[in-house]
Amino acid sequence: MRPPGVAIVGAAETDIGVLPHMSEPDLHARAAALALADAGLTPADVDGVATAWHSPIDIAHHIGVTASWHDGTTVGGCSFLAHVRHAAAAIDAGLCSTVLVLHGESGRSRIGRPSRRPPPDSMSRQFEAPYGVHGAVTAFTLPALRFLHETGTTREQMAAVPAMQSRWADGDPRAWRAEEFTAEDVLDSKVIAWPFHKLECCPVTDGGAALVLTSAERAADLPRPPVHLLGAGEAGESPLVAHMEDLTSSGAFRRSSRRAFAQAGITAADVDHLMVYDPFAHLPLYGLEDLGFVGRGEAGAFVAHGNTAPGGSLPMNTNGGGLCYTHTGMYGMFAIQESVRQLRGEAYRQVDGVELSVVQGVGGIFTSAAALVLSNSPREGA
């Protein structure tokens, strides 16, 4: 399948952190205004809106957009990667011309926040909650422990994941954890749910962000350097961790990334920059192995040896990731934002020579995944 000729032409984040004065609709609206200003466009130019949890029709009305195309796909933290894929297909098919992909989440202050609690008849409430599984921090423990056991990855190597990412966030005034720390500091921090220590768990913040997508042809006439979508993929696996085919490898990671790489015509060796969704410290290890950047059982040592840190061979989670930068509850939008910044040459800690960036997201504790291949130059046929 040929990649769509679609580009990100606007990208922006709201303030992030603790924002009790802003509701989730307010965060959507602020993010929309900032991204449209970045793109040199107005709400009148927009005819497509995508959101998660909130109705895209409600949000479109709130921001003054009359849209002919809406996407309310909500599959957890990777929803926004899926929105980009869906928006690109819609633009390519002529269903709309300019799409706002929006995120606004009051994860910490919980202002204007719809309930995220699964209904009583959901599989998680019936088959996990009665046994003490409550929320992501407990649901992710079994996969993490099994991954450590089967791959031989050490506790010190998993602790190196947030430690290496803290080097990217060090000094960034927007980062929640903005000081460098070591793997020893991670292991000395409070245990939250075994095997996770506090510094192996994401913070909980408020914030919003938005993207503007349009055709590559139209993007050439807009003021910001376009970021081209070369490939995208998405996949689901199972509604419960207990139903995963393999607790130590995400089938949704593998399938979504394979589809994105195939559409873009790339391999892992072509990638200059990587963002892997990281609410907890084990997820980047899965990402590195499942996407083919390292072999089975090699991710822990790869990270601990500094390969993903500043100056390493594979810059990963260069804003500090969800573990250090911010995590409103659904982090995927912020991973895309950092890829856009790196490809534009505008990141807080910029990597030299980034031309091809991959964003890999996960949703719902391994239930879903999506991947994007982004570039600052179009490929032939894009």
Secondary structure, 3 states (H helix, E strand, C coil): CCCCCEEEEEEEECCCECCCCCCHHHHHHHHHHHHHHHHCCCHHHCCEEECCCCCHHHHHHHHCCCCCEEECCCCHHHHHHHHHHHHHHHHHCCCCCEEEEEEEEECCCCCCCCCCCCCCCCHHHHHCHHHCCCCHHHHCHHHHHHHHHHHCCCHHHHHHHHHHHHHHHCCCCCCCCCCCCCHHHHHHCCEEECCEEHHHECCCCEEEEEEEEEEHHHHCCCCCCCEEEEEEEEEECCCCHHHCCCCCCCHHHHHHHHHHHHHHCCCHHHCCEEEECCCECCHHHHHHHHCCCCCCCCHHHHHHCCCCCCCCCCCECCCCHHHHCCCCCCCHHHHHHHHHHHHHCCCCCCCCCCCEEEEEEEECCCCEEEEEEEECCCCCCC
